[in-house]
Structure formats: C-alpha cells, structure tokens
Amino acid sequence: MKVRRKRRITNDQPQLEMTPMIDVVFQLLIFFIVTIKQEDIYSMLSASAPAADPNSSPTVQPNVLNIEINKTGFILRGAPVSKALLERRLASIAETDKTVSVVLRCTGDSPHKYLVQTLDICHKLQLTNLAIFSM
Amino acid sequence: MGKVRKVRSAGCDLNMTPMIDVVFQLIIFFVVTMKMTDNVYEDIVLEDGRHGAIVKEMPPQTLIIEVGRRLPFAGGYRISINNAVVSESMLRDILVRRVNKYRNTNFPVLIRADNRVPHREVRRVMSVCTEAGVWKLSFMAIFDHTGKKKGG
C-alpha cells in the first residue's frame, strides 16, 4: 500500500538563536574591560653629551653654568642646594640670559632621577643649551 | 460598573537589538584601541618630567635604550633594547649599523633609564653613543601618570 506523505509547509521564519552569541559577546566585552590598560604619557628631555671620557674636561666657555649632581643632590657654585632653591636660582639666571650653557656634571653614584629633575627644570625655564658631563 | 483588569499571561518582551548594538560598538572600540604588549622592560620606574617634549608618535628610526635594575636576586643593572639584554659591544654594533644605514647620526636616541639607577650605568650607554658619533641624546620621563600604577 502506498502511503502518500504530505509535505509540511511551515510559515514560521527560521529563528536565530541569540543566547550563545550574547554569551560570547559578553565574554569578549568582559575580557577587554579587564585587560585594558591606560598608558602613561611620556616626555623626552634632550641634552648633548660633550665628553664621554671621564678624564677629559669640558671646554671652558665664558658663559657656562656648572651644576654638580652627586649622590645627595645638587651643588650650584660650590654650595649644596635643594631642588626648589636650584629652580629659583636657575630662574633668576634664565631671566637675564636664556643662552647660558648649562653643564650638568654628574658623579657616577648620583641617582639618575637627579639628572632628569635638573633637565626638567632647565626645559621649564627654556634653558636649551644643555650638556651632560660625567665625572 | 467595575473595570475588568486585563491580565497578560505572556512574559515581558525585552528588545535585544539596541543592547546588542551597544555591546558590538563597545567591542569594536576595544578591539581598535587595544594595544598589543610592547617589548619594553616593564620594571623601569621613570622620573617625572612635565616640561619636556611629549612623546607621541615616535619616528621609526628612534632607538630606545633601556637602563634598568635587575630583579633583586639577579643583582646589578641591565642595558636592553626592546627588552632584549645587550652588552656594550652589541650596543655599539647596533649604533654603528644605524649610523651607516641612515648615513647620519641625527636619528633619535632615547634613553629610558630607571630613576634609581646610578649615573655610571647611564654613562656606559652615553659613552657608547658618543663613540658611535651620536651626541644628541634624550632621556625619557613621565609627562602624566594616566596609567593605573605610578611608574614607567
């Protein structure tokens, strides 16, 4: 006996299963939120290295300001000064002459932060004629 | 006459389309702004320097030399480029090759040194640079702490 099969015609639209997609999308979102890391903004402080040889001395120029940087801090014109005082003294010099050559004489044991702090003060005061001399 | 309350048996239908739109927008934003891990020595703590030129897009010729402290058990200091430790002779070779490649010594050299490192370690790098003919050096500092932790 032949049985006739009737085709089922459904009027329903095919349903897209949203749940797994939303699960994945939320997983991705949580991953990105957790792993996002804000970057610091960097600056660069330029200077030149006039003498790499510690035994040699920088050429003597008439308009030169020497700042010594050692393990404990800054020495300006033979006297130890604090960072604030160094900034004030440099500001008074920069008021009269911005073309003064600033030579930063660093001792080997001085922390690098003192050099960066001095360079930063000089850049603030627009003293751009900077040289680093390693002792 | 009393009003007859309509009681709907069907559940509240939440329209998912706007939510999915927003979520996709967020994902696209994160994918686009995501920065893959840089090859930098993460343990370097930089000093603040708010008055230098802001480092935005560095030219491709820029050479960043890192001077950092080793882990406490390893001791000492390390010089590296892209987080790969280099000796002074290797650094000299790299610099000389760059000088020969660009046919000048004006390419930017940025020293990214830890603020606690003694100057003699930075001087080693400076000496190698000057030997290769690179006199103009820049020191990296932090302009603004926008990152989560304070440091470089």
Interface residues (C-beta under 8 A of the other chain):
Chain A: M18 I22 V25 F26 L28 L29 F32 I33 T35 I36 K37 Q38 E39 D40 I41 Y42 S43 M44 L45 S46 A47 S48 A49 P50 A52 D53 P54 I69 C106 T107 G108 D109 S110 P111 H112 K113 L115 V116 Q117 L119 D120 I121 H123 K124 I132 S134
Chain B: M16 I20 V23 F24 L26 I27 F30 V31 T33 M34 K35 L46 E47 D48 G49 R50 H51 G52 A53 I54 V55 V67 L110 A113 D114 N115 R116 V117 P118 H119 R120 E121 V122 R123 M126 S127 C129 T130 E131 W135 K136 L137 S138 F139 M140 A141 I142 F143 D144 H145 T146 G147 K148 G152
